[in-house]
Amino acid sequence: MEDWEEVVKSDEQHEDSNEDEEDDEEEEEGDEDTGKVKNVENENAAEPEGHTGEETTLKQKKTKLGIKSDKKVVPGIIYLGHIPPRLKPKHLRNMLSVYGEIGRIFLQPEDGMVSKRKKKSGLRRCDFTEGWVEFRDKRVAKRVAASLHNSPMGTKKRQRFAADLWCMKYLHRFQWTHLSERLAYEHTVLQQRLRTEVSQAKRETNFYLANVDKGERMERQRKKRQRDGQQEVRTWDFTQRQTEEEIQNRKKRKNKDSLSQKQMDKSLLIQQKSKSNVSLLAKIFNANQS
């Protein structure tokens, strides 16, 4: 019996130890779960809700460009009054993209006559006279125009455009549509001017040809009269400028004519009134006699 009681006690102790081990394992698993929850909470606290990786990159870009607020970005346009020779749009983009994000670029080519003259002399390149650069943010455009105006284009002496200076001006309230409208207007004005010049040249040519035909016709008539034995009689008429005395006499005659006309009108009016009075008096006296 004592042996049996000892076996039962040992079994109970073994079961108690197993239960203690299971409780310890459950506590360890609970600690691991709580640790995971804490890590998730810490991660959520580190990265707030509604912010993704793309937004963080955008924020970094904005901080690099000097943009602090999340306001609506309005583009700004800078006018370049001087473009050095051999400066292309891609070179200009590379030079200005360091200061901010650039949108559209337009460089005005030089006049067609100048390019034709260069081609005749052997130069094939096309240079530009002025340009417009659009920055994505107008605040960056203002800062760039204020800081780079009248400063060297190159930072080193051996650079290609180091001897040239920036000629910049920020255009307030200027949009890219205004530029396209201006270019379209200039194109229409140029076409209109060309049309007027062509029409003027045509009129001059027609007038010259008409005079040539008239001269040939008069020459044929003169030769015909010479063959017939007729003498050519020329009459010359000259219109001379009037002298001061002639001008004064003309004015006096004009004044006299106007005065005589007024007097005649006045006399006619008096005669008509007198006739009406005579008829009235005749009626009165005839009535008294009767």
C-alpha positions in Angstrom: 0.0 0.0 0.0 2.8 2.4 0.8 4.4 1.6 -2.5 1.1 2.3 -4.3 0.7 5.7 -2.5 4.2 6.6 -3.5 3.5 5.9 -7.2 0.3 7.9 -7.1 2.1 10.9 -5.4 4.9 10.7 -8.0 2.3 10.8 -10.8 0.6 13.7 -9.3 3.9 15.6 -8.9 4.7 14.8 -12.6 1.3 16.1 -13.7 1.8 19.3 -11.6 5.3 19.8 -13.2 3.8 19.4 -16.7 1.1 21.9 -15.9 3.7 24.4 -14.6 5.7 23.9 -17.8 2.6 24.5 -20.0 1.8 27.6 -18.0 5.4 28.9 -18.4 5.2 28.3 -22.2 1.8 30.1 -22.4 3.3 33.1 -20.5 6.3 33.2 -22.9 4.0 33.1 -25.9 1.9 35.9 -24.4 5.1 37.9 -23.8 6.1 37.4 -27.5 2.6 38.5 -28.6 2.7 41.6 -26.4 6.2 42.4 -27.8 4.9 42.1 -31.4 2.0 44.4 -30.5 4.3 46.9 -29.0 6.6 46.8 -32.1 3.6 47.3 -34.3 2.4 50.2 -32.2 5.9 51.7 -32.3 6.0 51.4 -36.1 2.6 53.0 -36.4 3.8 55.8 -34.1 6.9 56.3 -36.2 4.9 56.4 -39.5 1.6 58.3 -39.1 -1.6 57.3 -40.8 -2.3 58.5 -44.4 1.5 58.8 -45.3 3.0 56.5 -47.8 6.5 56.1 -49.2 5.7 58.3 -52.2 4.5 61.1 -50.0 7.7 61.0 -48.0 9.8 61.2 -51.2 7.7 64.2 -52.4 8.3 65.9 -49.0 12.0 65.3 -49.4 11.9 66.8 -52.9 10.0 69.8 -51.7 12.5 70.3 -48.9 15.4 70.1 -51.4 13.6 72.7 -53.7 12.9 75.0 -50.7 9.1 74.4 -50.7 7.8 74.3 -47.2 4.0 74.4 -47.5 1.6 72.1 -49.3 -0.1 74.9 -51.2 -1.1 74.6 -54.9 2.1 75.0 -56.9 1.8 77.7 -59.6 4.4 77.8 -62.4 6.5 80.8 -63.0 8.1 82.1 -66.2 11.5 83.8 -66.6 12.4 85.9 -69.6 16.0 85.6 -71.0 17.0 88.7 -72.9 20.3 87.4 -74.1 21.2 83.9 -75.5 24.9 83.3 -76.3 25.9 81.7 -79.6 25.8 77.9 -79.7 23.5 77.7 -76.6 20.9 75.1 -77.2 17.7 74.4 -75.2 19.2 71.2 -73.7 22.2 73.1 -72.5 19.9 75.7 -70.9 17.9 73.0 -69.2 20.9 71.3 -67.8 22.2 74.6 -66.4 19.0 75.7 -64.8 17.7 72.3 -63.6 20.1 72.5 -60.7 18.1 75.3 -59.1 14.6 73.8 -59.6 12.3 71.7 -61.6 11.9 73.1 -65.1 8.9 72.7 -67.4 8.8 74.1 -70.9 11.5 76.1 -72.7 11.2 78.2 -75.8 14.0 80.0 -77.6 13.3 82.5 -80.3 15.4 81.7 -83.5 17.2 84.6 -85.2 15.8 86.4 -88.2 15.6 84.4 -91.5 17.8 86.9 -93.3 20.6 86.6 -90.8 20.5 82.8 -91.0 20.6 82.9 -94.8 23.6 85.3 -94.7 25.3 82.9 -92.3 24.6 79.9 -94.6 26.1 81.7 -97.5 29.2 82.4 -95.5 29.4 78.7 -94.5 27.9 78.7 -91.0 25.2 76.1 -90.6 24.2 76.6 -87.0 21.0 78.3 -85.9 21.5 80.8 -83.0 18.8 82.3 -80.8 18.0 85.8 -79.7 15.7 85.5 -76.6 14.0 82.8 -74.6 11.4 81.9 -72.0 11.9 79.3 -69.3 9.0 77.9 -67.2 9.7 76.7 -63.6 7.2 74.4 -61.9 7.1 76.7 -58.9 7.0 80.5 -59.3 8.7 81.0 -55.9 11.7 79.1 -57.2 11.6 81.2 -60.4 11.6 84.4 -58.5 14.6 83.4 -56.4 16.5 82.2 -59.5 15.9 85.4 -61.4 16.9 87.5 -58.4 20.1 85.6 -57.7 21.4 84.8 -61.2 20.7 88.2 -62.9 23.9 89.8 -64.1 26.0 86.9 -62.8 28.3 84.7 -64.9 26.8 81.7 -66.6 29.7 79.4 -65.8 31.3 78.9 -62.4 34.7 78.0 -63.9 36.8 79.9 -66.4 37.2 77.0 -68.8 33.5 76.5 -69.2 32.0 77.4 -72.6 29.7 80.2 -71.4 31.8 81.5 -68.5 32.3 84.9 -70.2 28.6 85.6 -70.7 26.2 87.0 -68.1 22.7 85.9 -67.3 20.0 88.5 -68.4 16.9 87.3 -66.5 13.6 88.9 -65.5 10.7 87.2 -63.7 7.4 87.9 -65.5 4.7 88.6 -63.0 1.3 87.1 -63.9 2.6 85.8 -67.2 1.4 82.4 -68.4 2.5 80.2 -71.2 -0.7 80.8 -73.1 0.2 84.5 -73.3 3.5 83.5 -74.9 1.8 81.4 -77.5 -0.7 84.2 -78.2 2.1 86.7 -78.6 4.0 84.4 -81.0 0.8 83.8 -83.0 0.2 87.6 -83.2 3.7 88.3 -84.3 3.4 85.6 -87.0 0.2 87.2 -88.3 1.7 90.7 -88.3 4.7 89.3 -90.2 2.5 87.7 -92.8 0.4 90.9 -93.2 3.5 92.9 -93.6 4.8 90.6 -96.3 1.5 90.7 -98.1 1.5 94.5 -98.1 5.1 94.6 -99.4 4.3 92.1 -102.1 1.2 94.1 -103.2 3.2 97.4 -103.2 5.9 95.8 -105.3 3.2 94.5 -107.7 1.7 98.0 -108.0 5.1 99.6 -108.7 5.8 96.9 -111.3 2.5 97.5 -113.1 3.0 101.2 -113.0 6.4 100.9 -114.5 5.2 98.5 -117.2 2.3 100.8 -118.1 4.7 103.8 -118.4 7.0 101.7 -120.6 4.1 100.8 -122.9 2.9 104.4 -123.0 6.4 105.6 -123.9 6.8 103.0 -126.7 3.4 104.0 -128.1 4.2 107.7 -128.1 7.6 107.0 -129.8 5.8 105.1 -132.6 3.4 108.0 -133.1 6.3 110.5 -133.3 8.1 108.4 -135.9 4.9 108.1 -137.9 4.5 111.9 -137.9 8.1 112.3 -139.0 7.5 109.9 -141.9 4.4 111.9 -142.9 6.2 115.2 -142.8 4.2 116.7 -140.0 5.8 119.0 -137.5 5.5 118.1 -133.9 3.8 120.9 -132.0 4.1 120.7 -128.2 2.0 122.6 -125.8 3.3 123.2 -122.3 1.0 123.9 -119.4 2.4 124.9 -116.1 0.4 125.4 -112.9 2.0 128.2 -110.9 1.5 129.2 -107.3 -0.8 132.2 -106.8 0.7 135.4 -105.4 -0.5 137.1 -102.3 -2.2 139.9 -104.3 -4.1 137.3 -106.3 -5.2 135.5 -103.2 -6.5 138.7 -101.6 -8.4 139.7 -104.8 -10.0 136.3 -105.0 -11.1 136.6 -101.4 -12.6 140.1 -102.0 -14.5 138.9 -105.1 -15.9 136.1 -103.0 -17.0 138.4 -100.3 -18.6 140.8 -102.7 -20.5 138.0 -104.4 -21.7 136.8 -101.0 -22.8 140.4 -100.0 -24.6 141.0 -103.2 -26.5 137.8 -102.9 -27.5 138.7 -99.4 -28.7 142.1 -100.5 -30.7 140.6 -103.3 -32.4 138.2 -100.9 -33.2 141.0 -98.5 -34.7 143.2 -101.2 -36.9 140.4 -102.4 -38.2 139.8 -98.9 -39.0 143.6 -98.5 -40.9 143.6 -101.8 -43.0 140.6 -100.8 -43.9 142.3 -97.5 -44.8 145.5 -99.3 -47.1 143.7 -101.7 -48.9 142.1 -98.9 -49.4 145.5 -97.2 -50.8 147.0 -100.5 -53.4 144.3 -100.9 -54.4 144.8 -97.2 -54.8 148.6 -97.6 -56.8 148.1 -100.9 -59.2 145.9 -99.1 -59.7 148.4 -96.2 -60.3 151.4 -98.5 -62.6 149.5 -100.8 -64.7 148.5 -97.8 -64.9 152.1 -96.5 -66.1 153.5 -100.0 -68.8 150.9 -100.2 
